[in-house]
Every structure is written in C-alpha cells, then in structure tokens.
Amino acid sequence: MRIHKIRRANATDLDDVHRWRNDPMARPMYLNTAEIPREIHRQWFSDSLHNPLRQMYIGIADDGRKIGICRFDYLPAETTAEVFLTLNPEMRGMGLSSELLRMSIDTLSEPLGPDTRLWAKIRKQNVPSVRCFLAAGFQQCSHKEDWVFFTRSL
Ligand SMILES: CC(C)(COP(=O)(O)OP(=O)(O)OC[C@H]1O[C@@H](n2cnc3c(N)ncnc32)[C@H](O)[C@@H]1OP(=O)(O)O)[C@@H](O)C(=O)NCCC(=O)NCCS
C-alpha cells in the first residue's frame, strides 16, 4: 500500500474525519478525549474548511481509500503551526503515517512561509505517533507531565 496523492480536505470528508476522530483507540491520545457529537463536528469542520489559518490535507491510497488527515493550525504572531495527524483506523499499522506527514508538509501553501516552525504535542505513551514524527524529521524539544513536544522547520 502506498500514498497515491495528497489533496486539500473538502466537505465530502466530513463523516470520515468524524469517524476517525471518535475511534475508541484514538480518543485517549487527544487533549479532549470525549466523543464528539456529529453536529459539533459538522460545525467545527465547516468552520475549519473556511479558516485561512487552518490547512487540512487528506492522503489517498493507490487503491483510492482515504488514509487519514493531517491538519496545520497556523499562529502568525509566533510564525508557528501546530500539527495534528489522524489515520483512518483501517489504514493504521501499515507504515503510512510518516509519509502522509511529510507529503502534507511538502504541500503546505501560503500563508505558511519557509520560516514557519512546526510543532506537535504528543502523549508520551503514543509510541506510533512519536516514531512517526521522528521519522518525518521532527525532534523532541521538551516535555511536560504526560506530553512530549516535537518541532521541525519547514
Ligand atoms: C499516530 C498515528 C498517526 C500513527 O499511524 P500508524 O499507522 O498507527 O503508524 P505506522 O504504521 O505509520 O507506524 C509508525 C511507527 O510506529 C510503529 N508502530 C506502529 N504501531 C505500533 C504499536 N502498536 N506499538 C509500537 N510501535 C508501533 C511502527 O513500527 C513505526 O515505527 P518505525 O517507522 O520506526 O518502524 C495513528 O496511530 C493514529 O491516527 N492515531 C490516533 C491519533 C493520534 O494519536 N494522533 C497523533 C497525535 S497528533
């Protein structure tokens, strides 16, 4: 299985992203571990698609299946962007995550300029995520309580 392409998220991804976000294996890895009701998600997703400071990319496999979503939240005042990655549960454990992350970073568009620093906050026990971010060129920069922080330049 390989990643065929990366494209911007659009309204057709609403329900897939909701399902991936609410997956019982994924939820404990987020800051907000609660199940997200569909209406709350629908509003958030719709706002996100129109938010110029948020970019969301979907990876598509060579068989056409959606691999997952990579999201960047840009903070212009700090010239940083926080990165979030969630795979389709059906596509996990296939070694696709770091490639999705790298390809999404390579696809980033304005206003994220070349001096933007990327960072991610990951639960210590989230071994696949830690390995994924390291493989995509991130380095651990600090840690606090249950979380480790990773950073990378563009
Ligand atoms: C984190 C996540 C994106 C990783 O994707 P994945 O498909 O599970 O992981 P991959 O198959 O790409 O493997 C990534 C690395 O973790 C390792 N790994 C995968 N599953 C593992 C497991 N259960 N235990 C230990 N290591 C594991 C792989 O061997 C690989 O390491 P390597 O490159 O050194 O060989 C995915 O599990 C996910 O969506 N989790 C829920 C959301 C989340 O935690 N997001 C991260 C916070 S932003």
The ligand as an SDF file (V2000), in Angstrom:
LIG
                    3D

 48 50  0  0  0  0  0  0  0  0999 V2000
   -0.3610    8.0820   15.4100 C   0  0  0  0  0  0  0  0  0  0  0  0
   -0.7840    7.5060   14.0780 C   0  0  0  0  0  0  0  0  0  0  0  0
   -0.9400    8.6550   13.0740 C   0  0  0  0  0  0  0  0  0  0  0  0
    0.3590    6.5730   13.5900 C   0  0  0  0  0  0  0  0  0  0  0  0
   -0.0440    5.8840   12.4320 O   0  0  0  0  0  0  0  0  0  0  0  0
    0.0580    4.2930   12.3380 P   0  0  0  0  0  0  0  0  0  0  0  0
   -0.4280    3.8640   11.0160 O   0  0  0  0  0  0  0  0  0  0  0  0
   -0.5780    3.7060   13.5320 O   0  0  0  0  0  0  0  0  0  0  0  0
    1.6440    4.0350   12.4620 O   0  0  0  0  0  0  0  0  0  0  0  0
    2.6250    3.4870   11.3340 P   0  0  0  0  0  0  0  0  0  0  0  0
    2.2010    2.1350   10.8940 O   0  0  0  0  0  0  0  0  0  0  0  0
    2.8290    4.5330   10.2860 O   0  0  0  0  0  0  0  0  0  0  0  0
    3.9570    3.3030   12.1790 O   0  0  0  0  0  0  0  0  0  0  0  0
    4.6630    4.4120   12.7250 C   0  0  0  0  0  0  0  0  0  0  0  0
    5.7680    3.8740   13.6160 C   0  0  0  0  0  0  0  0  0  0  0  0
    5.1970    3.3670   14.8320 O   0  0  0  0  0  0  0  0  0  0  0  0
    5.4980    1.9840   14.9650 C   0  0  0  0  0  0  0  0  0  0  0  0
    4.2830    1.3710   15.4820 N   0  0  0  0  0  0  0  0  0  0  0  0
    3.0960    1.2260   14.8540 C   0  0  0  0  0  0  0  0  0  0  0  0
    2.2070    0.6570   15.6890 N   0  0  0  0  0  0  0  0  0  0  0  0
    2.8660    0.4400   16.8380 C   0  0  0  0  0  0  0  0  0  0  0  0
    2.4960   -0.1260   18.0960 C   0  0  0  0  0  0  0  0  0  0  0  0
    1.2480   -0.5680   18.3080 N   0  0  0  0  0  0  0  0  0  0  0  0
    3.4160   -0.1960   19.0680 N   0  0  0  0  0  0  0  0  0  0  0  0
    4.6670    0.2790   18.8650 C   0  0  0  0  0  0  0  0  0  0  0  0
    5.0850    0.8220   17.7190 N   0  0  0  0  0  0  0  0  0  0  0  0
    4.1910    0.8940   16.7260 C   0  0  0  0  0  0  0  0  0  0  0  0
    5.8600    1.4940   13.5830 C   0  0  0  0  0  0  0  0  0  0  0  0
    6.7440    0.3890   13.6280 O   0  0  0  0  0  0  0  0  0  0  0  0
    6.5430    2.7240   13.0110 C   0  0  0  0  0  0  0  0  0  0  0  0
    7.8560    2.8450   13.5450 O   0  0  0  0  0  0  0  0  0  0  0  0
    9.1630    2.7690   12.5870 P   0  0  0  0  0  0  0  0  0  0  0  0
    8.9210    3.7780   11.4870 O   0  0  0  0  0  0  0  0  0  0  0  0
   10.2670    3.1440   13.4800 O   0  0  0  0  0  0  0  0  0  0  0  0
    9.1590    1.3690   12.0900 O   0  0  0  0  0  0  0  0  0  0  0  0
   -2.1160    6.6900   14.1500 C   0  0  0  0  0  0  0  0  0  0  0  0
   -1.9210    5.5830   15.0050 O   0  0  0  0  0  0  0  0  0  0  0  0
   -3.2990    7.4850   14.6500 C   0  0  0  0  0  0  0  0  0  0  0  0
   -4.0280    8.0740   13.8600 O   0  0  0  0  0  0  0  0  0  0  0  0
   -3.5320    7.5040   15.9870 N   0  0  0  0  0  0  0  0  0  0  0  0
   -4.6440    8.2210   16.5790 C   0  0  0  0  0  0  0  0  0  0  0  0
   -4.4480    9.7310   16.5310 C   0  0  0  0  0  0  0  0  0  0  0  0
   -3.1220   10.1720   17.1160 C   0  0  0  0  0  0  0  0  0  0  0  0
   -2.6240    9.6290   18.0840 O   0  0  0  0  0  0  0  0  0  0  0  0
   -2.5240   11.2170   16.5030 N   0  0  0  0  0  0  0  0  0  0  0  0
   -1.1980   11.7410   16.9130 C   0  0  0  0  0  0  0  0  0  0  0  0
   -1.2990   12.9810   17.6970 C   0  0  0  0  0  0  0  0  0  0  0  0
   -1.1420   14.4040   16.6210 S   0  0  0  0  0  0  0  0  0  0  0  0
  1  2  1  0
  2  3  1  0
  2  4  1  0
  2 36  1  0
  4  5  1  0
  5  6  1  0
  6  7  2  0
  6  8  1  0
  6  9  1  0
  9 10  1  0
 10 11  2  0
 10 12  1  0
 10 13  1  0
 13 14  1  0
 14 15  1  0
 15 16  1  0
 15 30  1  0
 16 17  1  0
 17 18  1  0
 17 28  1  0
 18 19  1  0
 18 27  1  0
 19 20  2  0
 20 21  1  0
 21 22  1  0
 21 27  2  0
 22 23  1  0
 22 24  2  0
 24 25  1  0
 25 26  2  0
 26 27  1  0
 28 29  1  0
 28 30  1  0
 30 31  1  0
 31 32  1  0
 32 33  2  0
 32 34  1  0
 32 35  1  0
 36 37  1  0
 36 38  1  0
 38 39  2  0
 38 40  1  0
 40 41  1  0
 41 42  1  0
 42 43  1  0
 43 44  2  0
 43 45  1  0
 45 46  1  0
 46 47  1  0
 47 48  1  0
M  END
$$$$
